[in-house]
Amino acid sequence: MKNRLKVLRAERDWSQQDLGERLGVSRQSVNAIEKGRYDPSLPLAFSISEVFGLPIEEIFSRD
Amino acid sequence: MTQNTSPAVKRYLRRIAVFMTLYMVALFGAKWLFQAFVPQGALAYALAIVPALPLIGVFWAVMRLLVEERDEYMRMLFVRQSLFATGFCLTIMTIWQWLQNFELVPPGNGGFGAAFLWFIGLGVGAIYNQVTMGDTFRKEADQ
């Protein structure tokens, strides 16, 4: 899957660590998701959606 | 198992420290008792098993880490690492067994059993995770 995590993070001036703390996951997890090396579970995708205040489909899309 | 310092990892590290300390005490204690008193019968069997118990505790600690880690990506890495260790251990033990079956290597294992190989496998598995999934060998981690 592709995602807009890096752009959305940059818009808010958040580091990967900042986003990880908001989501309750490690910086490594944020990095792996951002780089497309790991697709998050549905509950984590919903958490990401809530943190950015955007629907999931505006953050994640199919390759 | 990696750089993560989640509460689950902290508990895991504390448990490993306790079990490895108990292992050293049990190992040297059992060796000393066998040399000093030459136990017989059921007592000998019980005493021989004592050093195995902390190692079983280490297996338990690893499995608890897989259950207790709340970060799903880190949990996935730990599961990969444990599966790698299991495959590594089974592969070497199976090859060694067949070399023994055809009497190409001496019987016994020199005191290094499945647990030793599994722990080596965990170490190699951690390197495998870093190479294939980690940040260490990639220059892509943003701060």
N, CA and C atoms of all chains as a GROMACS GRO file, in nm:
protein
  618
    1MET      N    1   0.083  -0.120   0.000
    1MET     CA    2   0.000   0.000   0.000
    1MET      C    3   0.087   0.125   0.000
    2LYS      N    4   0.035   0.231  -0.064
    2LYS     CA    5   0.103   0.362  -0.054
    2LYS      C    6   0.038   0.442   0.059
    3ASN      N    7   0.113   0.538   0.112
    3ASN     CA    8   0.052   0.622   0.215
    3ASN      C    9   0.112   0.762   0.211
    4ARG      N   10   0.043   0.857   0.276
    4ARG     CA   11   0.086   0.997   0.277
    4ARG      C   12   0.138   1.039   0.415
    5LEU      N   13   0.184   0.941   0.490
    5LEU     CA   14   0.225   0.970   0.627
    5LEU      C   15   0.333   1.077   0.634
    6LYS      N   16   0.432   1.066   0.546
    6LYS     CA   17   0.546   1.158   0.553
    6LYS      C   18   0.501   1.303   0.527
    7VAL      N   19   0.414   1.319   0.426
    7VAL     CA   20   0.363   1.453   0.392
    7VAL      C   21   0.278   1.508   0.506
    8LEU      N   22   0.188   1.425   0.557
    8LEU     CA   23   0.098   1.469   0.664
    8LEU      C   24   0.176   1.504   0.791
    9ARG      N   25   0.281   1.428   0.813
    9ARG     CA   26   0.367   1.453   0.929
    9ARG      C   27   0.441   1.587   0.911
   10ALA      N   28   0.493   1.607   0.790
   10ALA     CA   29   0.568   1.730   0.761
   10ALA      C   30   0.478   1.853   0.775
   11GLU      N   31   0.352   1.841   0.729
   11GLU     CA   32   0.257   1.953   0.741
   11GLU      C   33   0.237   1.995   0.885
   12ARG      N   34   0.248   1.898   0.974
   12ARG     CA   35   0.227   1.927   1.118
   12ARG      C   36   0.359   1.946   1.192
   13ASP      N   37   0.469   1.934   1.119
   13ASP     CA   38   0.603   1.948   1.177
   13ASP      C   39   0.626   1.847   1.289
   14TRP      N   40   0.580   1.725   1.265
   14TRP     CA   41   0.600   1.616   1.360
   14TRP      C   42   0.715   1.528   1.314
   15SER      N   43   0.796   1.484   1.407
   15SER     CA   44   0.898   1.384   1.374
   15SER      C   45   0.832   1.245   1.379
   16GLN      N   46   0.904   1.144   1.333
   16GLN     CA   47   0.850   1.007   1.344
   16GLN      C   48   0.829   0.971   1.491
   17GLN      N   49   0.918   1.020   1.576
   17GLN     CA   50   0.905   0.994   1.720
   17GLN      C   51   0.776   1.058   1.774
   18ASP      N   52   0.750   1.184   1.730
   18ASP     CA   53   0.627   1.253   1.774
   18ASP      C   54   0.503   1.174   1.735
   19LEU      N   55   0.500   1.131   1.609
   19LEU     CA   56   0.383   1.056   1.562
   19LEU      C   57   0.372   0.924   1.636
   20GLY      N   58   0.486   0.857   1.656
   20GLY     CA   59   0.486   0.731   1.731
   20GLY      C   60   0.427   0.748   1.870
   21GLU      N   61   0.464   0.857   1.937
   21GLU     CA   62   0.411   0.881   2.072
   21GLU      C   63   0.260   0.905   2.069
   22ARG      N   64   0.214   0.977   1.967
   22ARG     CA   65   0.069   1.000   1.956
   22ARG      C   66  -0.007   0.870   1.930
   23LEU      N   67   0.058   0.779   1.858
   23LEU     CA   68  -0.008   0.652   1.823
   23LEU      C   69   0.017   0.543   1.927
   24GLY      N   70   0.114   0.565   2.016
   24GLY     CA   71   0.150   0.462   2.113
   24GLY      C   72   0.231   0.350   2.052
   25VAL      N   73   0.309   0.381   1.946
   25VAL     CA   74   0.398   0.281   1.885
   25VAL      C   75   0.539   0.338   1.878
   26SER      N   76   0.635   0.255   1.840
   26SER     CA   77   0.774   0.297   1.833
   26SER      C   78   0.803   0.380   1.707
   27ARG      N   79   0.914   0.456   1.710
   27ARG     CA   80   0.957   0.530   1.591
   27ARG      C   81   0.984   0.434   1.475
   28GLN      N   82   1.041   0.315   1.509
   28GLN     CA   83   1.068   0.215   1.404
   28GLN      C   84   0.939   0.174   1.332
   29SER      N   85   0.831   0.164   1.409
   29SER     CA   86   0.702   0.126   1.348
   29SER      C   87   0.655   0.232   1.251
   30VAL      N   88   0.664   0.359   1.293
   30VAL     CA   89   0.622   0.469   1.206
   30VAL      C   90   0.707   0.468   1.079
   31ASN      N   91   0.837   0.450   1.095
   31ASN     CA   92   0.927   0.449   0.979
   31ASN      C   93   0.891   0.336   0.883
   32ALA      N   94   0.865   0.214   0.939
   32ALA     CA   95   0.834   0.099   0.853
   32ALA      C   96   0.704   0.120   0.777
   33ILE      N   97   0.605   0.180   0.844
   33ILE     CA   98   0.476   0.206   0.778
   33ILE      C   99   0.495   0.312   0.670
   34GLU      N  100   0.567   0.419   0.706
   34GLU     CA  101   0.588   0.531   0.614
   34GLU      C  102   0.658   0.486   0.485
   35LYS      N  103   0.755   0.397   0.501
   35LYS     CA  104   0.833   0.351   0.385
   35LYS      C  105   0.765   0.238   0.310
   36GLY      N  106   0.645   0.196   0.357
   36GLY     CA  107   0.572   0.090   0.288
   36GLY      C  108   0.627  -0.049   0.314
   37ARG      N  109   0.712  -0.062   0.415
   37ARG     CA  110   0.768  -0.194   0.447
   37ARG      C  111   0.673  -0.273   0.536
   38TYR      N  112   0.575  -0.205   0.597
   38TYR     CA  113   0.482  -0.273   0.685
   38TYR      C  114   0.344  -0.208   0.670
   39ASP      N  115   0.244  -0.291   0.644
   39ASP     CA  116   0.107  -0.241   0.637
   39ASP      C  117   0.043  -0.253   0.775
   40PRO      N  118  -0.007  -0.143   0.830
   40PRO     CA  119  -0.064  -0.149   0.966
   40PRO      C  120  -0.192  -0.230   0.970
   41SER      N  121  -0.225  -0.280   1.089
   41SER     CA  122  -0.353  -0.348   1.110
   41SER      C  123  -0.466  -0.245   1.096
   42LEU      N  124  -0.588  -0.294   1.086
   42LEU     CA  125  -0.702  -0.202   1.076
   42LEU      C  126  -0.714  -0.113   1.200
   43PRO      N  127  -0.701  -0.169   1.324
   43PRO     CA  128  -0.707  -0.080   1.442
   43PRO      C  129  -0.600   0.030   1.439
   44LEU      N  130  -0.478  -0.004   1.397
   44LEU     CA  131  -0.373   0.099   1.393
   44LEU      C  132  -0.401   0.200   1.282
   45ALA      N  133  -0.454   0.153   1.170
   45ALA     CA  134  -0.491   0.245   1.061
   45ALA      C  135  -0.597   0.344   1.109
   46PHE      N  136  -0.693   0.296   1.188
   46PHE     CA  137  -0.797   0.386   1.244
   46PHE      C  138  -0.734   0.487   1.339
   47SER      N  139  -0.636   0.441   1.419
   47SER     CA  140  -0.567   0.534   1.511
   47SER      C  141  -0.494   0.642   1.432
   48ILE      N  142  -0.428   0.604   1.324
   48ILE     CA  143  -0.358   0.700   1.239
   48ILE      C  144  -0.458   0.800   1.182
   49SER      N  145  -0.571   0.747   1.138
   49SER     CA  146  -0.677   0.831   1.083
   49SER      C  147  -0.724   0.933   1.186
   50GLU      N  148  -0.742   0.889   1.310
   50GLU     CA  149  -0.789   0.979   1.418
   50GLU      C  150  -0.684   1.085   1.451
   51VAL      N  151  -0.556   1.044   1.454
   51VAL     CA  152  -0.449   1.138   1.488
   51VAL      C  153  -0.441   1.250   1.384
   52PHE      N  154  -0.458   1.216   1.256
   52PHE     CA  155  -0.450   1.318   1.151
   52PHE      C  156  -0.585   1.384   1.123
   53GLY      N  157  -0.691   1.327   1.179
   53GLY     CA  158  -0.824   1.384   1.156
   53GLY      C  159  -0.868   1.371   1.011
   54LEU      N  160  -0.829   1.261   0.949
   54LEU     CA  161  -0.863   1.237   0.808
   54LEU      C  162  -0.917   1.094   0.792
   55PRO      N  163  -1.004   1.071   0.691
   55PRO     CA  164  -1.047   0.933   0.667
   55PRO      C  165  -0.930   0.846   0.621
   56ILE      N  166  -0.938   0.716   0.650
   56ILE     CA  167  -0.828   0.624   0.615
   56ILE      C  168  -0.792   0.633   0.467
   57GLU      N  169  -0.897   0.644   0.380
   57GLU     CA  170  -0.869   0.642   0.235
   57GLU      C  171  -0.796   0.768   0.188
   58GLU      N  172  -0.793   0.871   0.272
   58GLU     CA  173  -0.714   0.990   0.234
   58GLU      C  174  -0.569   0.978   0.281
   59ILE      N  175  -0.540   0.873   0.356
   59ILE     CA  176  -0.402   0.851   0.405
   59ILE      C  177  -0.339   0.732   0.332
   60PHE      N  178  -0.418   0.625   0.316
   60PHE     CA  179  -0.366   0.504   0.251
   60PHE      C  180  -0.437   0.481   0.118
   61SER      N  181  -0.360   0.427   0.022
   61SER     CA  182  -0.421   0.390  -0.106
   61SER      C  183  -0.349   0.266  -0.158
   62ARG      N  184  -0.417   0.195  -0.249
   62ARG     CA  185  -0.356   0.076  -0.309
   62ARG      C  186  -0.241   0.117  -0.399
   63ASP      N  187  -0.144   0.024  -0.416
   63ASP     CA  188  -0.030   0.051  -0.506
   63ASP      C  189  -0.080   0.074  -0.648
   64MET      N  190   1.520  -0.772   2.260
   64MET     CA  191   1.554  -0.835   2.134
   64MET      C  192   1.598  -0.729   2.030
   65THR      N  193   1.553  -0.604   2.044
   65THR     CA  194   1.608  -0.497   1.959
   65THR      C  195   1.614  -0.369   2.040
   66GLN      N  196   1.622  -0.252   1.972
   66GLN     CA  197   1.640  -0.126   2.044
   66GLN      C  198   1.513  -0.081   2.115
   67ASN      N  199   1.400  -0.148   2.091
   67ASN     CA  200   1.274  -0.107   2.150
   67ASN      C  201   1.283  -0.111   2.302
   68THR      N  202   1.227  -0.010   2.370
   68THR     CA  203   1.226  -0.010   2.516
   68THR      C  204   1.084   0.003   2.568
   69SER      N  205   0.993  -0.069   2.508
   69SER     CA  206   0.854  -0.069   2.553
   69SER      C  207   0.849  -0.138   2.690
   70PRO      N  208   0.737  -0.117   2.765
   70PRO     CA  209   0.724  -0.187   2.893
   70PRO      C  210   0.742  -0.338   2.880
   71ALA      N  211   0.692  -0.396   2.771
   71ALA     CA  212   0.705  -0.541   2.751
   71ALA      C  213   0.852  -0.581   2.736
   72VAL      N  214   0.930  -0.500   2.664
   72VAL     CA  215   1.072  -0.530   2.646
   72VAL      C  216   1.148  -0.516   2.778
   73LYS      N  217   1.109  -0.413   2.855
   73LYS     CA  218   1.174  -0.396   2.987
   73LYS      C  219   1.147  -0.517   3.076
   74ARG      N  220   1.022  -0.563   3.075
   74ARG     CA  221   0.990  -0.684   3.154
   74ARG      C  222   1.070  -0.803   3.104
   75TYR      N  223   1.078  -0.817   2.972
   75TYR     CA  224   1.154  -0.927   2.911
   75TYR      C  225   1.300  -0.924   2.956
   76LEU      N  226   1.362  -0.806   2.952
   76LEU     CA  227   1.503  -0.795   2.990
   76LEU      C  228   1.524  -0.829   3.138
   77ARG      N  229   1.429  -0.782   3.223
   77ARG     CA  230   1.438  -0.816   3.366
   77ARG      C  231   1.426  -0.967   3.386
   78ARG      N  232   1.332  -1.030   3.317
   78ARG     CA  233   1.312  -1.174   3.331
   78ARG      C  234   1.435  -1.251   3.283
   79ILE      N  235   1.492  -1.207   3.170
   79ILE     CA  236   1.612  -1.275   3.117
   79ILE      C  237   1.726  -1.265   3.218
   80ALA      N  238   1.743  -1.146   3.278
   80ALA     CA  239   1.852  -1.127   3.375
   80ALA      C  240   1.833  -1.221   3.494
   81VAL      N  241   1.709  -1.233   3.542
   81VAL     CA  242   1.681  -1.322   3.656
   81VAL      C  243   1.709  -1.467   3.618
   82PHE      N  244   1.656  -1.511   3.503
   82PHE     CA  245   1.672  -1.652   3.465
   82PHE      C  246   1.818  -1.686   3.435
   83MET      N  247   1.892  -1.595   3.375
   83MET     CA  248   2.033  -1.625   3.345
   83MET      C  249   2.115  -1.630   3.474
   84THR      N  250   2.080  -1.546   3.572
   84THR     CA  251   2.147  -1.554   3.702
   84THR      C  252   2.116  -1.688   3.769
   85LEU      N  253   1.987  -1.726   3.767
   85LEU     CA  254   1.948  -1.856   3.824
   85LEU      C  255   2.017  -1.970   3.751
   86TYR      N  256   2.033  -1.955   3.619
   86TYR     CA  257   2.098  -2.060   3.541
   86TYR      C  258   2.242  -2.081   3.585
   87MET      N  259   2.314  -1.970   3.602
   87MET     CA  260   2.455  -1.981   3.644
   87MET      C  261   2.464  -2.048   3.782
   88VAL      N  262   2.375  -2.008   3.873
   88VAL     CA  263   2.375  -2.069   4.008
   88VAL      C  264   2.342  -2.218   3.998
   89ALA      N  265   2.238  -2.252   3.918
   89ALA     CA  266   2.195  -2.391   3.905
   89ALA      C  267   2.304  -2.476   3.838
   90LEU      N  268   2.367  -2.420   3.735
   90LEU     CA  269   2.469  -2.494   3.660
   90LEU      C  270   2.588  -2.529   3.750
   91PHE      N  271   2.644  -2.426   3.813
   91PHE     CA  272   2.763  -2.452   3.895
   91PHE      C  273   2.726  -2.528   4.022
   92GLY      N  274   2.606  -2.502   4.076
   92GLY     CA  275   2.560  -2.574   4.194
   92GLY      C  276   2.544  -2.722   4.166
   93ALA      N  277   2.480  -2.755   4.055
   93ALA     CA  278   2.456  -2.895   4.021
   93ALA      C  279   2.589  -2.966   3.993
   94LYS      N  280   2.678  -2.899   3.920
   94LYS     CA  281   2.810  -2.960   3.892
   94LYS      C  282   2.884  -2.989   4.022
   95TRP      N  283   2.882  -2.892   4.112
   95TRP     CA  284   2.953  -2.909   4.238
   95TRP      C  285   2.894  -3.023   4.321
   96LEU      N  286   2.758  -3.028   4.327
   96LEU     CA  287   2.692  -3.132   4.405
   96LEU      C  288   2.719  -3.271   4.348
   97PHE      N  289   2.721  -3.279   4.212
   97PHE     CA  290   2.748  -3.409   4.149
   97PHE      C  291   2.890  -3.456   4.181
   98GLN      N  292   2.984  -3.362   4.185
   98GLN     CA  293   3.124  -3.400   4.214
   98GLN      C  294   3.143  -3.429   4.363
   99ALA      N  295   3.077  -3.348   4.447
   99ALA     CA  296   3.103  -3.360   4.592
   99ALA      C  297   3.028  -3.477   4.655
  100PHE      N  298   2.905  -3.504   4.610
  100PHE     CA  299   2.824  -3.604   4.680
  100PHE      C  300   2.783  -3.724   4.593
  101VAL      N  301   2.807  -3.720   4.462
  101VAL     CA  302   2.769  -3.827   4.370
  101VAL      C  303   2.627  -3.877   4.401
  102PRO      N  304   2.525  -3.791   4.378
  102PRO     CA  305   2.387  -3.832   4.409
  102PRO      C  306   2.343  -3.952   4.324
  103GLN      N  307   2.252  -4.031   4.380
  103GLN     CA  308   2.206  -4.153   4.312
  103GLN      C  309   2.054  -4.148   4.294
  104GLY      N  310   2.003  -4.231   4.206
  104GLY     CA  311   1.860  -4.253   4.189
  104GLY      C  312   1.782  -4.128   4.153
  105ALA      N  313   1.664  -4.115   4.213
  105ALA     CA  314   1.574  -4.004   4.179
  105ALA      C  315   1.637  -3.868   4.207
  106LEU      N  316   1.716  -3.860   4.312
  106LEU     CA  317   1.780  -3.734   4.346
  106LEU      C  318   1.875  -3.689   4.234
  107ALA      N  319   1.947  -3.784   4.178
  107ALA     CA  320   2.038  -3.752   4.069
  107ALA      C  321   1.961  -3.697   3.948
  108TYR      N  322   1.847  -3.762   3.917
  108TYR     CA  323   1.765  -3.716   3.803
  108TYR      C  324   1.712  -3.574   3.830
  109ALA      N  325   1.664  -3.553   3.952
  109ALA     CA  326   1.608  -3.421   3.988
  109ALA      C  327   1.716  -3.313   3.980
  110LEU      N  328   1.833  -3.346   4.033
  110LEU     CA  329   1.943  -3.249   4.035
  110LEU      C  330   1.992  -3.218   3.892
  111ALA      N  331   1.993  -3.320   3.806
  111ALA     CA  332   2.039  -3.302   3.669
  111ALA      C  333   1.946  -3.208   3.591
  112ILE      N  334   1.818  -3.211   3.629
  112ILE     CA  335   1.718  -3.130   3.556
  112ILE      C  336   1.719  -2.984   3.603
  113VAL      N  337   1.771  -2.959   3.724
  113VAL     CA  338   1.765  -2.823   3.781
  113VAL      C  339   1.821  -2.716   3.685
  114PRO      N  340   1.939  -2.735   3.621
  114PRO     CA  341   1.988  -2.629   3.530
  114PRO      C  342   1.899  -2.606   3.408
  115ALA      N  343   1.816  -2.707   3.374
  115ALA     CA  344   1.727  -2.690   3.258
  115ALA      C  345   1.613  -2.594   3.290
  116LEU      N  346   1.575  -2.586   3.417
  116LEU     CA  347   1.456  -2.507   3.453
  116LEU      C  348   1.470  -2.358   3.420
  117PRO      N  349   1.584  -2.292   3.453
  117PRO     CA  350   1.596  -2.150   3.415
  117PRO      C  351   1.597  -2.130   3.263
  118LEU      N  352   1.650  -2.230   3.189
  118LEU     CA  353   1.649  -2.218   3.042
  118LEU      C  354   1.505  -2.224   2.990
  119ILE      N  355   1.425  -2.310   3.053
  119ILE     CA  356   1.282  -2.315   3.016
  119ILE      C  357   1.217  -2.180   3.051
  120GLY      N  358   1.265  -2.120   3.160
  120GLY     CA  359   1.218  -1.986   3.196
  120GLY      C  360   1.249  -1.883   3.089
  121VAL      N  361   1.365  -1.897   3.025
  121VAL     CA  362   1.400  -1.805   2.916
  121VAL      C  363   1.304  -1.824   2.798
  122PHE      N  364   1.273  -1.951   2.767
  122PHE     CA  365   1.175  -1.976   2.659
  122PHE      C  366   1.042  -1.907   2.694
  123TRP      N  367   1.002  -1.922   2.820
  123TRP     CA  368   0.876  -1.860   2.866
  123TRP      C  369   0.882  -1.708   2.850
  124ALA      N  370   0.997  -1.648   2.888
  124ALA     CA  371   1.012  -1.502   2.879
  124ALA      C  372   0.999  -1.455   2.734
  125VAL      N  373   1.057  -1.531   2.641
  125VAL     CA  374   1.047  -1.493   2.499
  125VAL      C  375   0.901  -1.501   2.454
  126MET      N  376   0.834  -1.610   2.492
  126MET     CA  377   0.693  -1.626   2.451
  126MET      C  378   0.604  -1.517   2.514
  127ARG      N  379   0.634  -1.481   2.640
  127ARG     CA  380   0.557  -1.373   2.704
  127ARG      C  381   0.577  -1.240   2.631
  128LEU      N  382   0.700  -1.218   2.583
  128LEU     CA  383   0.727  -1.095   2.508
  128LEU      C  384   0.636  -1.088   2.384
  129LEU      N  385   0.620  -1.203   2.318
  129LEU     CA  386   0.534  -1.206   2.198
  129LEU      C  387   0.388  -1.176   2.236
  130VAL      N  388   0.348  -1.216   2.354
  130VAL     CA  389   0.210  -1.193   2.398
  130VAL      C  390   0.192  -1.050   2.447
  131GLU      N  391   0.292  -0.998   2.520
  131GLU     CA  392   0.274  -0.871   2.592
  131GLU      C  393   0.310  -0.747   2.510
  132GLU      N  394   0.390  -0.760   2.404
  132GLU     CA  395   0.430  -0.643   2.326
  132GLU      C  396   0.306  -0.583   2.257
  133ARG      N  397   0.279  -0.455   2.282
  133ARG     CA  398   0.160  -0.391   2.227
  133ARG      C  399   0.187  -0.327   2.090
  134ASP      N  400   0.314  -0.303   2.058
  134ASP     CA  401   0.350  -0.242   1.929
  134ASP      C  402   0.351  -0.354   1.823
  135GLU      N  403   0.252  -0.350   1.734
  135GLU     CA  404   0.233  -0.464   1.643
  135GLU      C  405   0.350  -0.487   1.549
  136TYR      N  406   0.416  -0.380   1.506
  136TYR     CA  407   0.531  -0.396   1.416
  136TYR      C  408   0.648  -0.463   1.490
  137MET      N  409   0.675  -0.416   1.614
  137MET     CA  410   0.783  -0.476   1.692
  137MET      C  411   0.750  -0.621   1.724
  138ARG      N  412   0.621  -0.648   1.753
  138ARG     CA  413   0.581  -0.786   1.782
  138ARG      C  414   0.604  -0.875   1.660
  139MET      N  415   0.574  -0.822   1.541
  139MET     CA  416   0.597  -0.898   1.418
  139MET      C  417   0.746  -0.929   1.402
  140LEU      N  418   0.832  -0.831   1.435
  140LEU     CA  419   0.977  -0.854   1.426
  140LEU      C  420   1.022  -0.962   1.525
  141PHE      N  421   0.966  -0.959   1.647
  141PHE     CA  422   1.003  -1.059   1.748
  141PHE      C  423   0.956  -1.199   1.705
  142VAL      N  424   0.838  -1.205   1.644
  142VAL     CA  425   0.787  -1.334   1.595
  142VAL      C  426   0.879  -1.387   1.485
  143ARG      N  427   0.918  -1.300   1.391
  143ARG     CA  428   1.012  -1.340   1.284
  143ARG      C  429   1.141  -1.392   1.344
  144GLN      N  430   1.192  -1.320   1.444
  144GLN     CA  431   1.318  -1.356   1.508
  144GLN      C  432   1.307  -1.495   1.574
  145SER      N  433   1.195  -1.519   1.642
  145SER     CA  434   1.175  -1.648   1.709
  145SER      C  435   1.158  -1.761   1.608
  146LEU      N  436   1.087  -1.735   1.500
  146LEU     CA  437   1.070  -1.837   1.396
  146LEU      C  438   1.203  -1.866   1.328
  147PHE      N  439   1.282  -1.762   1.306
  147PHE     CA  440   1.415  -1.781   1.247
  147PHE      C  441   1.498  -1.871   1.338
  148ALA      N  442   1.494  -1.841   1.470
  148ALA     CA  443   1.572  -1.920   1.566
  148ALA      C  444   1.527  -2.066   1.566
  149THR      N  445   1.396  -2.087   1.558
  149THR     CA  446   1.342  -2.223   1.558
  149THR      C  447   1.388  -2.299   1.434
  150GLY      N  448   1.379  -2.236   1.318
  150GLY     CA  449   1.423  -2.298   1.194
  150GLY      C  450   1.573  -2.325   1.196
  151PHE      N  451   1.650  -2.232   1.246
  151PHE     CA  452   1.796  -2.244   1.256
  151PHE      C  453   1.832  -2.364   1.343
  152CYS      N  454   1.768  -2.372   1.460
  152CYS     CA  455   1.796  -2.480   1.555
  152CYS      C  456   1.757  -2.616   1.496
  153LEU      N  457   1.636  -2.625   1.440
  153LEU     CA  458   1.588  -2.753   1.383
  153LEU      C  459   1.677  -2.798   1.268
  154THR      N  460   1.720  -2.703   1.185
  154THR     CA  461   1.802  -2.737   1.069
  154THR      C  462   1.936  -2.797   1.113
  155ILE      N  463   2.003  -2.729   1.205
  155ILE     CA  464   2.134  -2.778   1.248
  155ILE      C  465   2.122  -2.909   1.325
  156MET      N  466   2.022  -2.918   1.413
  156MET     CA  467   2.005  -3.042   1.490
  156MET      C  468   1.972  -3.160   1.396
  157THR      N  469   1.890  -3.135   1.294
  157THR     CA  470   1.853  -3.242   1.201
  157THR      C  471   1.974  -3.288   1.119
  158ILE      N  472   2.051  -3.192   1.069
  158ILE     CA  473   2.171  -3.228   0.993
  158ILE      C  474   2.268  -3.307   1.081
  159TRP      N  475   2.287  -3.255   1.204
  159TRP     CA  476   2.380  -3.323   1.297
  159TRP      C  477   2.333  -3.465   1.327
  160GLN      N  478   2.201  -3.483   1.345
  160GLN     CA  479   2.145  -3.614   1.376
  160GLN      C  480   2.173  -3.712   1.261
  161TRP      N  481   2.156  -3.664   1.137
  161TRP     CA  482   2.177  -3.756   1.023
  161TRP      C  483   2.325  -3.786   1.001
  162LEU      N  484   2.411  -3.692   1.033
  162LEU     CA  485   2.554  -3.721   1.030
  162LEU      C  486   2.588  -3.827   1.134
  163GLN      N  487   2.519  -3.820   1.249
  163GLN     CA  488   2.539  -3.922   1.354
  163GLN      C  489   2.480  -4.056   1.311
  164ASN      N  490   2.364  -4.052   1.244
  164ASN     CA  491   2.301  -4.177   1.201
  164ASN      C  492   2.394  -4.259   1.112
  165PHE      N  493   2.472  -4.190   1.029
  165PHE     CA  494   2.566  -4.260   0.940
  165PHE      C  495   2.708  -4.263   0.997
  166GLU      N  496   2.717  -4.231   1.127
  166GLU     CA  497   2.842  -4.240   1.202
  166GLU      C  498   2.956  -4.161   1.139
  167LEU      N  499   2.920  -4.046   1.083
  167LEU     CA  500   3.022  -3.957   1.024
  167LEU      C  501   3.073  -3.857   1.126
  168VAL      N  502   2.996  -3.837   1.235
  168VAL     CA  503   3.041  -3.752   1.346
  168VAL      C  504   3.021  -3.831   1.474
  169PRO      N  505   3.094  -3.797   1.580
  169PRO     CA  506   3.082  -3.874   1.705
  169PRO      C  507   2.946  -3.853   1.769
  170PRO      N  508   2.900  -3.951   1.851
  170PRO     CA  509   2.774  -3.934   1.923
  170PRO      C  510   2.785  -3.820   2.025
  171GLY      N  511   2.668  -3.776   2.073
  171GLY     CA  512   2.667  -3.666   2.170
  171GLY      C  513   2.670  -3.531   2.100
  172ASN      N  514   2.667  -3.425   2.180
  172ASN     CA  515   2.666  -3.290   2.121
  172ASN      C  516   2.764  -3.197   2.191
  173GLY      N  517   2.857  -3.255   2.266
  173GLY     CA  518   2.958  -3.173   2.332
  173GLY      C  519   2.902  -3.080   2.438
  174GLY      N  520   2.782  -3.110   2.487
  174GLY     CA  521   2.722  -3.027   2.591
  174GLY      C  522   2.641  -2.911   2.536
  175PHE      N  523   2.642  -2.893   2.403
  175PHE     CA  524   2.565  -2.784   2.342
  175PHE      C  525   2.437  -2.841   2.282
  176GLY      N  526   2.326  -2.816   2.348
  176GLY     CA  527   2.200  -2.874   2.305
  176GLY      C  528   2.115  -2.779   2.224
  177ALA      N  529   1.987  -2.814   2.212
  177ALA     CA  530   1.893  -2.737   2.131
  177ALA      C  531   1.880  -2.593   2.182
  178ALA      N  532   1.879  -2.576   2.316
  178ALA     CA  533   1.862  -2.441   2.371
  178ALA      C  534   1.975  -2.349   2.325
  179PHE      N  535   2.097  -2.399   2.331
  179PHE     CA  536   2.213  -2.319   2.289
  179PHE      C  537   2.197  -2.275   2.143
  180LEU      N  538   2.158  -2.370   2.057
  180LEU     CA  539   2.142  -2.337   1.914
  180LEU      C  540   2.027  -2.239   1.893
  181TRP      N  541   1.922  -2.254   1.971
  181TRP     CA  542   1.806  -2.164   1.957
  181TRP      C  543   1.844  -2.022   1.996
  182PHE      N  544   1.924  -2.010   2.102
  182PHE     CA  545   1.968  -1.876   2.144
  182PHE      C  546   2.061  -1.814   2.038
  183ILE      N  547   2.149  -1.897   1.981
  183ILE     CA  548   2.233  -1.848   1.870
  183ILE      C  549   2.141  -1.802   1.755
  184GLY      N  550   2.037  -1.882   1.730
  184GLY     CA  551   1.941  -1.849   1.624
  184GLY      C  552   1.871  -1.718   1.650
  185LEU      N  553   1.841  -1.688   1.776
  185LEU     CA  554   1.778  -1.559   1.809
  185LEU      C  555   1.872  -1.444   1.771
  186GLY      N  556   2.001  -1.463   1.798
  186GLY     CA  557   2.099  -1.360   1.764
  186GLY      C  558   2.108  -1.340   1.613
  187VAL      N  559   2.116  -1.452   1.540
  187VAL     CA  560   2.124  -1.443   1.393
  187VAL      C  561   1.993  -1.385   1.339
  188GLY      N  562   1.882  -1.423   1.403
  188GLY     CA  563   1.750  -1.372   1.362
  188GLY      C  564   1.739  -1.222   1.378
  189ALA      N  565   1.802  -1.170   1.484
  189ALA     CA  566   1.800  -1.024   1.505
  189ALA      C  567   1.878  -0.954   1.393
  190ILE      N  568   1.990  -1.015   1.352
  190ILE     CA  569   2.068  -0.958   1.241
  190ILE      C  570   1.986  -0.965   1.112
  191TYR      N  571   1.920  -1.080   1.090
  191TYR     CA  572   1.835  -1.098   0.972
  191TYR      C  573   1.725  -0.990   0.968
  192ASN      N  574   1.662  -0.964   1.084
  192ASN     CA  575   1.559  -0.860   1.091
  192ASN      C  576   1.617  -0.723   1.055
  193GLN      N  577   1.735  -0.693   1.107
  193GLN     CA  578   1.797  -0.562   1.079
  193GLN      C  579   1.827  -0.547   0.931
  194VAL      N  580   1.880  -0.654   0.871
  194VAL     CA  581   1.919  -0.646   0.729
  194VAL      C  582   1.795  -0.633   0.640
  195THR      N  583   1.688  -0.708   0.673
  195THR     CA  584   1.572  -0.711   0.584
  195THR      C  585   1.465  -0.608   0.618
  196MET      N  586   1.453  -0.570   0.747
  196MET     CA  587   1.343  -0.482   0.788
  196MET      C  588   1.388  -0.360   0.865
  197GLY      N  589   1.510  -0.358   0.915
  197GLY     CA  590   1.551  -0.254   1.009
  197GLY      C  591   1.601  -0.127   0.944
  198ASP      N  592   1.634  -0.031   1.030
  198ASP     CA  593   1.682   0.100   0.985
  198ASP      C  594   1.834   0.104   0.974
  199THR      N  595   1.902   0.013   1.047
  199THR     CA  596   2.047   0.022   1.060
  199THR      C  597   2.118   0.024   0.926
  200PHE      N  598   2.073  -0.062   0.833
  200PHE     CA  599   2.141  -0.070   0.704
  200PHE      C  600   2.070   0.011   0.596
  201ARG      N  601   1.979   0.099   0.639
  201ARG     CA  602   1.908   0.185   0.544
  201ARG      C  603   1.928   0.329   0.588
  202LYS      N  604   1.938   0.416   0.493
  202LYS     CA  605   1.955   0.558   0.527
  202LYS      C  606   1.824   0.632   0.503
  203GLU      N  607   1.717   0.576   0.554
  203GLU     CA  608   1.586   0.634   0.522
  203GLU      C  609   1.509   0.681   0.646
  204ALA      N  610   1.565   0.656   0.764
  204ALA     CA  611   1.491   0.695   0.885
  204ALA      C  612   1.496   0.846   0.903
  205ASP      N  613   1.379   0.905   0.914
  205ASP     CA  614   1.370   1.049   0.938
  205ASP      C  615   1.358   1.074   1.088
  206GLN      N  616   1.398   1.189   1.132
  206GLN     CA  617   1.382   1.223   1.274
  206GLN      C  618   1.266   1.320   1.293
   0.00000   0.00000   0.00000
